[in-house]
Amino acid sequence: MRASVVIANYNNAKFIPDCINSLKSQTYNNIEIIFFDDNSKDNSLEIIEKFENVKIIKNKHQTNFGSLNQINAFKKA
């Protein structure tokens, strides 16, 4: 059975390496990592693109409501 992990991100570049490395170090290996970026203004995308086997979804329709953007992240993923 495959486990999917969705990461909804907005300007959290400094936490991305620890998050991805933690997921990749789990004993359960059948993990799909889906990274949803909500138009981050920092270097989040540059950092996540350095990791292999991470599906990246870029949100192009950001709203002014952060919680709605996160809900949309999980719907699209």
N, C-alpha and C positions, 0 to 999 in steps of 0.2 A: 504494500500500500504506500502510495506517495503522499507526503505531507507538503502542503503549499503554505509558505509564509509570505504574507503581504506586508511590505513596509511602506507606510504613507509618510512622505518626507516633504518638509518645507524648511529650507535654510538650516539644516542640521548636519552640515558637512563634518564638523568635528567629531560626531558620534558614529558616522558611517563605518569607518574601518573596524571599530570594536564590535559593532552590531553584526557585520557580515562575517568577521572572523569567528565570533561566538557561534553563529549558525553553522559555519563550516566545520567547527571543531566538535560538533555533537556526535555521539556514538551512532545515532540513527542517520544513515547516509542517504536515504531516499528522500531528499528535501528539494523542493523547487522554491527558489527565492524570486519573488516578484517585487520590484522596486518601483513605486509610483511617485514621481516627482511632480510637485504642484507649483511649477514655474519658480523654482528657487532662484534667488538672486545671488547666492554665494556659489562656491565651486562644487556643490554636491554632485552634479552630473559628471564633472571631470573625475571625481574620486570614484564614483560607482562604476564608471566605465573601465577602470583598471582591474576590476574583479571579473573572473571568468564565471560562466554559467549563472548569470543573474539576468533575468528578463527585466528590461527597463521600459516603463510606460511614462511618456511625457504628457502631462495635462496641458492642453492648449485652451481650455475654457475655464479659467479660474474665476471664482466669484469673490465677493467681499466677505463671505462667511466661511471661516476656516473649518468649522464642523461639517458644513455642507460639502466642502472640497474633500474632506476625508471620507465621507460617505460615498461620494462619487469615485474616489480611489478604489474602494473595495468593490463597488459595482463593476467598474471597468476591468479590474484584475480578475 
